[in-house]
Amino acid sequence: MNYKLRIKHQSGAEFEAEGPAEFILSEKEGFLRSLPAAGEAGQGPEIAPKTAKTAPEQPDWAALAESKNGLTVLKNKHLGLKAGQAALLILAAESQLHGSRELGAITLSKAVKASGYAPERLDRLLVKALKEGLLKASGTKRNRAYEITDRGLEIAWLEARKLAK
């Protein structure tokens, strides 16, 4: 079941999330932690118990992926994980670790190969993800770039949680 949460903080910061309850709670906790400490004295005790419950469920992106030669690659090859799913996880890890939601097709292909997967044609592997709205593609041929959407981040987040266990 999908939920939607919108928060407007007195400092002017805004937060909006849509998806499963666990995803929204973990993202909300991250948002609240990133806010300035002033004016949050009343919220501190309320947040602490929730953080303790959701911390083990939060995927550790640094444990799943690392940067090698300028590429974000998965540290281990996981059984049952296909090249298309690995590409989605790499895009999500790039977003979480480096703040960039977009990668060029050639860079993404090299990252998938460096992670231990052998995709023949990356564009054909990602057709399903594009149709489901997990990714957006821009550009043509060698100049193509893939951007992970919020829905794609949500799916990758759930998959990363499974792999972390």
C-alpha positions in Angstrom: 0.0 0.0 0.0 1.3 3.4 -0.9 1.3 6.3 1.5 2.1 10.0 1.0 3.7 12.4 3.4 4.3 16.1 3.1 6.1 18.2 5.7 6.7 21.9 5.8 9.3 22.9 8.5 9.3 26.3 10.1 12.8 26.9 8.7 11.3 26.8 5.2 12.5 23.3 4.4 10.0 21.0 2.7 9.8 17.2 2.5 7.5 15.0 0.4 7.6 11.2 0.0 5.3 8.6 -1.5 5.6 4.8 -1.1 5.6 2.1 1.5 5.4 3.1 5.2 8.9 1.9 6.0 10.4 3.9 3.1 8.6 7.1 4.1 9.6 6.7 7.8 13.3 6.2 7.0 13.4 9.1 4.5 11.5 11.3 7.0 14.0 10.5 9.7 16.9 11.4 7.4 15.1 14.7 6.6 14.5 15.6 10.2 18.1 14.8 11.1 19.4 17.1 8.4 17.4 20.1 9.8 19.0 22.6 12.1 18.8 21.6 15.8 17.2 24.9 16.8 13.5 24.6 17.5 13.5 20.8 17.5 13.9 20.2 21.2 10.3 18.9 21.5 10.8 16.4 18.6 14.0 14.8 19.8 12.4 12.2 22.2 9.7 11.4 19.7 12.2 10.6 16.9 14.7 8.5 18.9 12.5 5.4 19.4 11.5 5.3 15.7 15.2 5.6 14.6 16.1 2.7 16.8 13.5 0.5 15.1 14.2 1.5 11.5 18.0 1.6 11.7 18.5 -2.1 11.0 16.2 -2.0 8.1 17.9 1.0 6.4 20.2 -0.4 3.6 23.9 0.5 4.1 24.8 1.8 0.6 28.4 2.1 1.5 28.5 -1.7 2.3 26.7 -2.6 -1.0 28.6 -0.3 -3.4 31.9 1.5 -3.6 33.7 3.8 -6.0 36.5 2.3 -8.2 38.2 4.3 -10.9 35.4 6.9 -10.9 32.7 4.2 -11.2 30.1 3.2 -8.6 30.2 -0.6 -8.5 28.6 -3.2 -6.4 31.1 -4.8 -3.9 29.8 -8.3 -4.3 28.0 -10.2 -7.0 24.7 -11.5 -5.6 23.1 -14.7 -6.6 19.7 -14.2 -8.3 20.4 -10.6 -9.1 20.3 -9.9 -12.8 22.2 -7.3 -14.8 19.2 -5.0 -15.1 18.5 -5.1 -11.4 22.2 -4.5 -10.8 22.1 -1.4 -13.0 19.1 -0.1 -11.0 21.0 -0.7 -7.7 24.1 1.1 -9.1 22.0 4.1 -10.1 20.4 4.2 -6.6 23.8 3.8 -4.9 25.2 6.7 -7.1 22.3 8.8 -6.0 22.7 8.0 -2.3 26.5 8.1 -2.1 27.3 10.9 -4.6 24.1 12.8 -5.0 23.9 12.3 -8.8 20.7 10.7 -10.1 21.9 10.4 -13.7 24.6 8.3 -15.3 25.7 8.1 -18.9 24.9 4.8 -20.7 28.5 4.0 -21.3 29.5 4.7 -17.7 26.6 2.7 -16.4 27.5 -0.2 -18.7 31.1 -0.1 -17.5 29.9 -0.1 -13.8 27.6 -3.1 -14.4 30.5 -5.0 -16.0 32.9 -4.0 -13.3 30.4 -5.3 -10.7 30.7 -8.8 -12.3 27.6 -8.9 -14.6 27.9 -9.3 -18.3 25.1 -7.3 -20.0 25.1 -7.6 -23.8 23.0 -4.5 -24.5 22.2 -2.3 -21.6 19.5 -0.5 -23.4 17.6 -3.7 -24.0 18.1 -4.8 -20.4 16.5 -1.5 -19.1 13.5 -1.5 -21.4 11.3 -3.0 -18.7 12.5 -0.5 -16.0 11.8 2.3 -18.5 8.3 1.1 -19.2 7.6 0.7 -15.4 8.7 4.3 -14.8 11.7 3.2 -12.7 14.1 5.0 -15.0 14.1 7.9 -17.4 16.3 7.9 -20.5 17.5 11.0 -22.4 19.7 11.4 -25.4 20.4 9.0 -28.3 22.8 6.3 -29.0 26.2 6.9 -27.4 25.0 10.1 -25.7 22.2 8.4 -23.8 21.9 9.0 -20.1 19.7 7.1 -17.5 18.1 8.9 -14.5 16.6 7.0 -11.7 13.1 8.1 -10.6 11.6 8.2 -7.1 9.8 5.0 -7.8 13.1 3.4 -9.0 14.8 4.6 -5.8 12.0 3.0 -3.8 12.3 -0.4 -5.6 16.1 -0.3 -5.4 15.9 0.6 -1.7 13.7 -2.5 -1.0 16.0 -4.7 -3.1 19.1 -3.3 -1.2 17.4 -4.1 2.1 16.9 -7.7 1.0 20.6 -8.0 -0.1 21.8 -6.5 3.2 20.2 -9.3 5.2 
